[in-house]
C-alpha cells in the first residue's frame, strides 16, 4: 500500500479496505497507519512480531490476531508469522515475505466477490482464517499418507529389517508437533474471538468463524490420533526388535546346549590317561555315533517341550 493511497483512505459502511503488507514497512508508514486508521501502538508493535506465540489482542475499535503459516518440511521448519488486524471498514494482513496462502485467499475473494465484499471486513477475516485452516489440513493429509506408509513398513519388520523406520517416525512426529504448535494458539485465539466486540464481528459472520473454530478442533484431534498411531508403531518396532533378540538368544542357547554333552564326551576321552576301550578299533565310531544320538535325542526332546 503506497503512502498516497493510504492517506486517501476513508473507510465507509458500504465497503472496506484490505491492506496486505508484504514486508516490514518503515516508521513513516506505520505512523500513517496509526494516524489514519487509529491503530493502537501495541497493535503496530506486534503486527510483525515473530517471537511470541500467536495471540489475540483486543482494542477499543479494532483487534489484532497473530497466526503462523508453515511453508516447508525441510530439516528446519519454515514457519512465517501472519499478523491480522480487523477494524471498522478495513482488514490488514502483514507478513515479512510473500506467501502462497495469500494468493489462494485472493482467488477465493474473486470467486466469491458478492458474498465477501458485501458482508464486511469480518467476512474477509473468516475467509483468511478458513484458508489458513485448509492449509493446515493439506499438510496433515500429507502426513497421513506418510503415516500409512510407515504403518505398512512396520508390519513388514518380521520379513525384513528397516533401519530408517525409526528416524522417519521421529521426523513425522516432529512435523505433527509443528502443526500442533501453530494450530493450538489459533484455537485459543478463535475461542476468544467468539467473545469479542459485536461492533467488529457480526452475528452472521460469527457463525462462519465458529465453523473455522470447529475445524481447528477437529484438526487438533486428528493430530493427537496420528501421534498415538506413531507411538503404537514405535512400540511395535520395539516389540519386533525384542522378539528378534529373543529368537537369536534362543538359537544360541539351544546351539550351546547341544554341545554340552558332546564337549563332555570329547573332554572325557581327551584326558591324558590310558583307557582300555580307547585301544579298540570300534571305540571311535561308537563315540561319534553316541554324540550324534545325543544331539538327535535332545532335538526331539526340545521339540516335544516346545522349546524349539
FENNORMO-V59723 format. One record per pair of residues at least 12 apart in sequence whose C-alpha atoms are under 10 Angstrom apart, sorted by the first residue. I is the first residue (numbers start at 1). J is the second residue. D is the distance in Angstrom with one decimal. If there is no record, write none. Layout:
i	j	d
I	J	D
I	J	D
This chain:
i	j	d
1	18	9.7
1	19	6.6
1	20	7.2
1	21	7.0
1	22	9.3
1	25	9.9
1	29	9.2
2	29	8.6
3	28	8.8
3	29	6.8
3	32	7.8
3	33	9.6
6	19	9.2
6	29	8.7
6	32	7.5
6	33	7.7
6	36	7.6
6	37	9.3
7	32	7.4
7	33	8.9
7	35	9.4
7	36	6.9
7	37	9.8
8	36	8.9
9	36	7.6
9	37	8.5
9	90	9.8
10	36	8.2
10	37	8.5
10	89	8.5
10	90	9.6
11	36	9.9
11	37	8.6
11	87	9.6
11	88	7.3
11	89	4.8
11	90	6.8
12	88	8.3
12	89	6.1
12	90	9.2
13	88	8.3
13	89	6.7
13	120	8.3
14	89	8.5
14	117	9.0
14	118	7.6
14	119	9.0
14	120	8.1
15	89	6.7
15	90	8.6
15	117	6.9
15	118	7.3
15	119	8.7
15	120	6.9
15	121	8.4
16	87	9.4
16	88	8.0
16	89	4.3
16	90	5.0
16	91	7.7
16	117	7.6
16	118	9.2
16	119	9.5
16	120	6.5
16	121	6.1
16	122	9.9
16	124	9.7
17	87	9.7
17	88	9.5
17	89	6.2
17	90	4.4
17	91	6.2
17	92	8.2
17	117	9.6
17	120	9.4
17	121	7.6
18	85	10.0
18	86	9.6
18	89	8.8
18	90	5.7
18	91	4.9
18	92	5.9
18	93	7.7
18	121	7.8
18	124	8.5
18	125	9.9
19	84	9.8
19	85	9.5
19	90	7.4
19	91	6.2
19	92	4.7
19	93	6.3
19	94	8.2
20	83	10.0
20	84	9.4
20	91	8.4
20	92	5.8
20	93	4.8
20	94	5.9
20	95	8.2
20	102	8.8
21	48	10.0
21	82	10.0
21	83	9.5
21	92	7.5
21	93	6.2
21	94	4.6
21	95	6.3
21	96	7.9
21	97	9.0
21	98	9.2
22	82	10.0
22	93	8.3
22	94	6.2
22	95	5.3
22	96	5.7
22	97	5.5
22	98	5.8
22	99	8.4
22	102	9.9
23	48	9.0
23	94	7.3
23	95	6.0
23	96	4.2
23	97	5.6
23	98	7.9
24	47	9.2
24	48	7.1
24	94	7.8
24	95	7.3
24	96	5.6
24	97	8.5
25	48	9.8
25	94	9.7
25	96	9.2
30	44	7.0
30	45	9.3
31	44	9.0
37	61	9.8
37	62	9.4
37	87	8.2
37	88	8.9
37	89	9.4
37	90	8.5
38	60	9.9
38	61	8.4
38	62	8.7
38	87	9.2
39	59	8.7
39	60	9.6
39	61	8.6
39	62	7.3
39	63	9.0
39	64	9.7
39	85	8.9
39	87	8.6
40	58	9.9
40	59	7.3
40	60	9.0
40	61	9.4
40	62	8.5
40	63	9.2
40	64	9.7
42	57	8.8
42	59	9.4
42	64	9.3
43	57	7.5
43	58	8.9
43	59	8.5
43	62	9.1
43	63	7.8
43	64	6.1
43	65	9.3
43	83	9.5
43	84	9.7
43	85	7.9
44	64	9.0
44	83	9.8
44	85	9.3
46	64	8.2
46	65	9.4
46	66	8.2
46	83	7.9
47	64	7.5
47	65	8.5
47	66	7.5
47	81	9.1
47	82	8.1
47	83	5.1
47	84	7.3
47	85	7.9
47	92	9.4
47	93	8.7
47	94	6.7
47	95	8.4
48	66	8.7
48	80	9.9
48	81	7.1
48	82	7.5
48	83	6.2
48	84	9.6
48	93	9.9
48	94	6.7
48	95	6.6
48	96	7.2
49	66	8.3
49	81	7.5
49	82	9.0
49	83	8.0
49	95	9.6
49	96	9.9
50	66	8.9
50	67	9.4
50	68	8.7
50	79	9.3
50	80	7.6
50	81	5.8
50	82	8.8
50	83	9.3
50	95	9.8
50	96	9.7
51	81	9.2
52	66	9.0
52	81	9.8
53	66	7.7
53	67	8.1
53	68	8.7
53	81	9.4
53	181	8.7
53	182	8.1
53	184	9.8
53	185	6.9
53	186	9.3
54	66	4.3
54	67	4.9
54	68	6.9
54	81	8.2
54	82	8.9
54	83	8.6
54	181	9.5
54	182	7.5
54	183	9.1
54	184	9.1
54	185	5.7
54	186	6.5
54	187	9.8
54	188	9.2
54	189	7.7
55	67	7.3
55	83	9.7
55	185	6.5
55	186	7.1
55	187	9.6
55	188	7.8
55	189	5.6
55	190	9.2
55	192	9.5
56	84	9.5
56	85	9.8
56	185	9.2
56	186	8.7
56	188	8.5
56	189	5.3
56	190	8.2
56	191	9.7
56	192	7.4
56	193	7.5
56	196	10.0
57	85	9.4
57	189	8.9
57	192	9.5
57	193	9.5
58	85	9.7
58	86	9.6
58	192	9.5
58	193	8.9
58	196	7.6
58	197	8.4
59	87	9.5
59	196	9.9
59	197	9.2
60	87	9.6
60	197	8.5
60	199	9.8
60	200	10.0
61	86	8.8
61	87	6.2
61	88	6.9
61	197	8.4
61	199	7.9
61	200	7.5
62	85	6.9
62	86	5.5
62	87	4.2
62	88	6.9
62	89	10.0
62	90	9.4
62	91	9.5
62	197	8.9
62	199	9.3
62	200	7.2
63	84	8.2
63	85	5.6
63	86	5.4
63	87	6.7
63	88	10.0
63	91	9.9
63	193	9.2
63	196	8.9
63	197	9.2
63	200	8.5
64	83	7.2
64	84	5.7
64	85	4.5
64	86	6.6
64	87	9.0
64	92	9.2
64	93	10.0
65	82	8.5
65	83	6.1
65	84	5.0
65	85	6.3
65	86	8.1
65	93	9.6
65	125	9.9
65	186	8.7
65	189	7.3
65	190	9.0
65	193	8.9
66	81	7.2
66	82	6.1
66	83	4.7
66	84	6.2
66	85	8.6
66	93	9.8
66	94	9.6
66	185	9.0
66	186	8.0
66	189	8.4
67	80	8.6
67	81	5.8
67	82	5.1
67	83	6.2
67	84	7.7
67	129	9.0
67	132	8.9
67	182	7.2
67	183	8.4
67	185	8.0
67	186	6.5
67	189	9.1
68	80	5.6
68	81	4.3
68	82	5.5
68	83	8.2
68	95	9.6
68	132	8.8
68	179	9.6
68	181	9.2
68	182	5.8
68	183	8.2
68	185	9.4
68	186	8.6
69	81	6.1
69	82	6.9
69	95	9.8
69	99	8.5
69	100	9.9
69	101	8.2
69	132	7.5
69	133	9.9
69	135	8.2
69	136	8.4
69	179	9.2
69	182	7.5
69	183	9.5
70	101	10.0
70	132	9.8
70	135	8.5
70	136	8.0
70	139	8.6
70	175	10.0
70	178	8.1
70	179	7.7
70	182	8.1
71	99	8.3
71	100	8.6
71	101	9.2
71	135	9.6
71	139	9.5
72	139	9.5
73	139	9.3
73	171	9.6
73	172	9.9
73	174	10.0
73	175	7.4
73	178	9.7
74	175	9.7
75	171	8.8
75	175	10.0
77	174	9.5
77	175	8.3
77	178	7.8
79	178	8.8
79	179	10.0
79	182	8.8
80	95	7.4
80	96	7.7
80	97	8.2
80	98	9.8
80	99	8.7
81	94	8.3
81	95	6.2
81	96	7.7
81	97	9.5
81	182	9.6
82	94	5.7
82	95	5.1
82	96	8.2
82	97	9.8
82	99	9.3
83	95	6.5
83	96	9.7
84	125	8.2
84	128	9.1
84	129	9.7
85	125	9.0
86	121	7.1
86	122	7.1
86	124	9.4
86	125	7.4
86	200	7.4
86	201	9.2
87	121	7.6
87	122	8.5
87	199	9.3
87	200	6.6
87	201	9.6
88	120	8.7
88	121	7.6
88	122	9.1
88	199	8.0
88	200	6.5
88	201	9.8
89	120	7.1
89	121	6.2
89	122	9.1
89	200	9.2
90	120	8.4
90	121	5.8
90	122	8.8
90	124	9.5
90	125	10.0
91	120	9.4
91	121	5.8
91	122	7.9
91	123	10.0
91	124	7.6
91	125	7.3
92	121	9.6
92	125	9.4
93	125	9.5
93	128	9.1
101	128	8.7
101	131	7.4
101	132	7.3
101	134	9.9
101	135	7.6
102	128	8.1
102	131	8.8
102	132	9.3
104	128	9.2
104	131	7.4
104	132	9.6
104	135	9.8
105	124	9.0
105	127	6.9
105	128	6.2
105	129	9.5
105	130	9.2
105	131	6.5
105	132	9.0
106	127	9.6
106	128	9.3
108	124	9.9
108	127	7.8
108	128	9.4
108	131	8.8
109	124	7.9
109	127	7.9
109	128	9.6
112	127	10.0
119	202	9.1
119	204	9.0
119	205	8.1
120	200	9.2
120	201	9.1
120	202	8.8
120	205	8.9
121	200	8.5
121	201	8.8
121	205	9.8
122	200	6.9
122	201	5.9
122	202	7.4
122	204	9.8
122	205	6.6
122	206	8.5
122	208	9.7
122	209	9.0
123	201	8.6
123	202	8.9
123	204	9.0
123	205	5.9
123	206	8.9
123	208	8.0
123	209	8.7
124	205	9.5
125	201	9.5
125	205	9.2
125	208	9.8
125	209	8.5
126	205	7.5
126	206	8.7
126	207	9.6
126	208	6.4
126	209	5.7
126	210	9.3
126	211	9.2
126	212	7.6
127	208	8.9
127	209	9.0
127	212	9.4
129	186	9.2
129	190	9.4
129	208	9.9
129	209	8.0
129	212	6.9
129	213	9.3
129	216	10.0
130	208	8.8
130	209	8.1
130	211	8.5
130	212	5.7
130	213	9.1
130	215	8.6
130	216	9.5
131	212	9.3
132	183	9.6
132	212	9.4
132	216	9.9
133	183	8.3
133	186	9.5
133	212	7.0
133	213	9.0
133	215	7.1
133	216	6.6
133	219	8.5
134	212	9.4
134	215	8.8
134	216	9.4
134	219	9.8
136	179	6.9
136	180	9.4
136	182	9.0
136	183	7.8
136	216	8.7
136	219	7.9
137	179	9.3
137	215	9.1
137	216	9.0
137	218	9.8
137	219	6.9
137	222	9.7
139	175	9.1
139	176	9.1
139	179	8.1
140	175	9.0
140	176	7.6
140	179	7.9
140	219	8.2
140	222	8.5
140	223	7.8
140	226	9.5
143	172	6.9
143	173	9.4
143	175	7.9
143	176	7.7
143	223	9.7
143	226	8.8
144	172	9.5
144	176	9.9
144	222	9.6
144	223	9.5
144	226	7.6
146	168	8.8
146	169	9.1
146	172	7.6
147	168	9.3
147	169	8.1
147	172	7.6
147	173	9.7
147	226	7.6
147	227	9.5
147	229	8.1
147	230	7.3
147	233	9.5
148	226	9.9
148	229	9.7
148	230	9.9
150	165	7.1
150	166	9.3
150	168	7.7
150	169	7.3
150	172	9.5
150	230	8.4
150	233	8.1
151	165	9.7
151	169	9.7
151	229	8.5
151	230	8.2
151	232	9.6
151	233	6.7
151	234	9.8
151	236	9.7
152	233	9.9
153	165	7.5
153	233	9.8
154	166	9.6
154	233	6.7
154	234	8.6
154	236	7.3
154	237	6.6
154	240	9.0
155	233	9.0
155	236	8.4
155	237	8.9
155	240	9.5
157	236	9.2
157	237	7.6
157	240	6.9
157	241	8.7
157	244	9.8
158	237	9.8
158	240	7.0
158	241	9.1
158	243	9.2
158	244	8.3
161	241	9.5
162	237	9.7
165	233	9.9
165	234	9.2
165	237	8.7
166	230	10.0
166	233	9.3
166	234	7.3
166	237	8.0
166	238	9.8
169	227	9.7
169	230	6.6
169	231	8.8
169	233	8.4
169	234	7.7
170	230	8.8
170	231	9.9
170	234	9.4
172	226	9.5
172	227	8.9
172	230	8.4
173	223	9.5
173	226	8.6
173	227	6.6
173	228	10.0
173	230	7.5
173	231	9.1
174	227	9.9
176	220	9.7
176	222	9.9
176	223	6.4
176	224	8.7
176	226	8.1
176	227	7.4
177	223	8.3
177	224	9.6
177	227	8.9
179	219	9.2
179	220	8.6
179	223	8.2
180	216	9.9
180	219	8.7
180	220	6.6
180	221	9.9
180	223	7.1
180	224	8.9
181	220	9.9
183	216	6.8
183	217	8.9
183	219	8.1
183	220	7.3
184	216	7.9
184	217	8.5
184	219	9.4
184	220	7.2
186	213	8.5
186	216	7.9
186	217	9.9
187	212	9.0
187	213	6.2
187	214	8.8
187	215	9.3
187	216	6.1
187	217	6.9
187	219	10.0
187	220	9.0
188	213	9.0
188	216	9.9
188	217	10.0
189	213	9.3
190	209	7.5
190	210	7.9
190	212	8.2
190	213	6.0
190	214	9.7
190	216	9.2
191	209	9.5
191	210	8.4
191	213	7.2
191	214	10.0
193	206	8.9
193	209	8.4
193	210	9.3
193	213	9.7
194	206	6.8
194	207	9.2
194	209	7.6
194	210	7.3
194	213	9.2
247	308	9.8
250	307	8.4
250	308	8.2
251	308	8.5
254	298	9.5
254	299	9.0
254	302	8.8
254	307	8.7
254	308	8.2
257	295	9.4
257	298	8.8
258	291	9.7
258	294	8.2
258	295	6.0
258	296	9.2
258	297	9.9
258	298	7.1
258	299	8.1
259	291	9.1
259	294	9.5
259	295	8.1
260	295	9.9
261	290	10.0
261	291	7.6
261	294	7.5
261	295	8.5
261	298	10.0
262	287	9.6
262	288	9.3
262	290	8.9
262	291	5.8
262	292	8.7
262	294	8.0
262	295	8.3
263	291	9.4
265	287	8.0
265	288	9.6
265	290	9.1
265	291	7.8
266	287	8.9
266	288	9.7
266	291	9.2
269	287	9.3
